[in-house]
């Protein structure tokens, strides 16, 4: 059975409540009621797409889109009840990919999201490059480029790829373990703590940035900006 695409839905209490609509369209939905909560949830697991209302309280939709774009290439679909506004245009400039007026037909929402996800996973998608000091990391492939030669185990490469995709966000050990099992099998996370500790040493030495991979009070790990 094909797994459901994971969608992070960001809308406040006055939003259109798209959660049941997205679920009906076949997506696995994680709700967030503010941009700040959305940024936290984004670091907790793999997200295939973000659906964000315009406007949002707190830091606002454009600032959230900018932060999400810095942390990865996940597609962002905006929703609003009105025609394009200043905030809608600012969110597009900040990194959002598309926009739909709600309410809308289930088929339209499903088609737009599937198209965004397909393009983000396609062969023509540019490889995002993250630089840590003198270390250059190619995301999506989990590979490390020159000028520094780095030897990583396959598990360490996957861990670095995931941390880099959510750069600056705290990612829980449970989430990292789930990612490792999904890529490398059920037994691959048995030495997760050792792999993370070794990764921290390798990245710190190769990048010249001590503590680039940081453990935070036993709650999780993050790759510093």
N, C-alpha and C positions, 0 to 999 in steps of 0.2 A: 504494500500500500504506500502511495506517495505521501511524504511528510508534508504537513501544512507549512506555508510560508509564515514567518513570524513578523507581526506588525506591531510597532509601538505607536499607540494612539494617544495623542496629546490634545485634550480639550478640557476646558474648565467646567464647573458645575452648570453653567448656562449654555453649554455646547449642544451639539445636535445629537449626542449620544449615539455615535456610530458603531459602538462596540457590537451590538447584536447584528447590525447590518454586515459588518466585516466578518463576523463569525458565520453568518448565513452564506457569505461569499466564499467560505472555505479557508479563512485565515485564522491563525492562532494569535489572539489579541492580548497585549499587555497594556493596560490603561495607565495614564499619568494625568494628573489634574493640574500640573503646572510645568513650565519649562525646566525649573530646577529639579523636580522629580523625574522628568524625562531624561535629563542628562545623567542622573544617578542610575536609572533603570537601563539606560543604553550600555552602561559598563558592566551590567550583570549577566549578559548573555548575548548570543548572536541575534541580530535584528536584520531582517531582509528588507524592510521598508519602514519609514516613519510617516504617519499621517498626522498633520498638525493643523489645528484650527487657527484662523486669523479673525480677530486678535486673540492674544493670550495675556493673562496677567503676569505680574512679576517682571522678569527680565524682558518679556515680550517675544513674539515669534521670530523677528529678524535676528536678534541676538542669539536665540537658541539655535537657529539654522546655521549661523556662523560657527558656533561651538561644535555642532554635530559634524559639519563639513571638515573642521580641523581634525576631528577624531576618526574619520573614516569616509568611505565613499558610498555609504548607505543612501539610497534614493529617498527624497522627501517630497510628499504630495501634500499641498496645502488645500484646506477646505474653508469656505466662507459662505455666508448667506447672501452676500452682496457682490456686486461687480468689483473689478480691481480697484483697490484703494492704495493710498500712500504706503501703508504698512505691508500690504500684499506685495507691492513692487519691491519694497525694501527687503522682504524675505526672499524673493527670487534673486535679487542681487547678492544676498548673503549666502546663497547656496541651495535654495529649494529648486526642485526640478519641474514641477507641474502644479496645476490648480484645477479644482472642480468646485462648482456651486452645489451646495446641499440644501434641501434633500435632492437626491438624484436616483436614477434607476440603479439597481444592484449591478446590472450588467455593465453599465458605464464605469462604476467604481472598480469593479473586479478587473475589467479590461485595462484601465489606466494603470492600476497597481501591478498587474502581471507584466505589462509592457515595460514599466520602470525597472522592475526586478530583473527581467530578462536582459535588458540593456546593461544593467550594472554587473551582471555575471557573464556577459558575452565576451568573445575573443577580441573585440575591438576596444574594450574598455582599457584606458591607459593604466599602466601599472603605477600605483602611487608610491612615491619614494619618501621615506622618513629618514632624516639625518640625526644621529646622536653623536655629537662631537665629531670625530673623524671617521665614524662608522656610518655606512649607508645601508639602509634596509629596504629591500624590495618587498612590498606587501603583496598579499594574495598568493605569492609563490612560497613564502616563508623562507626566502633565500637571503643571503648576505652578500653584498657586492664588494668589490675593491673600493678604496685602496687598501683596506685592512683585511688580511686573511683571517677568517674565523672558522673554527671547527665546532659545529653544533650537532648534537644528536637530532634525529627527526622530531623527537618530542620537544626538545628545546627550541627548534625552529618554529614549531607550531605555537608554542607558548609566546615566543617573541613576536610572531605575526599577530596573535590575538591581542597582546598588550599594546602593540603599536597601533592597531586598528582602533583601540579605545584609549589612545594616549592621553595621559593626565587624569583619567578616571580610575577609581579604585575597583578592581575586578576581584571578586571573591574566589577563594580556593575551590569552592564547590563548582562554580562556573567554569574555572580552568580545568578542573577534573572532568567535567562533562564534555568540554571541548576536546580534550585529549582522547577520551573514550570514543567520541564520535569519529575522530580521524584515525586513531591508531588501534582501537579495540579496547575491550573491557579491562585488560590487565595492564594497560600502558600507564595508568596513573598511580600504580602501587608505590613508585618512588617519586611522586610529584614534588614533594618537599625538597628532595635531593636535587632533582632536575632544576627547580627554580633557584635553589641556592647556587648551583653551578652556573646557571645562566646569568645570574647577577654578577658573578665573578668574571665571566667571559666578556660580557658586554661592558662592564666597568673598565676592564683592562684594554679592550679593543677600541673603545670610544674615547678613552681618556677622561671620562666623566664618572667619578666615583659615586656610587649610589644611584646610577641612572635607572636601574631596576630596583624598586624599593618595596620592602614588606612593611605594612602599616599595622602595627599593634595586633598582629595575628588575625586581622579581619580580612586581609586580601593583599593584592600586589598591584603596582602600577608602574608604568614607564613615565618618568618625569619628562616635562617639556624642555 
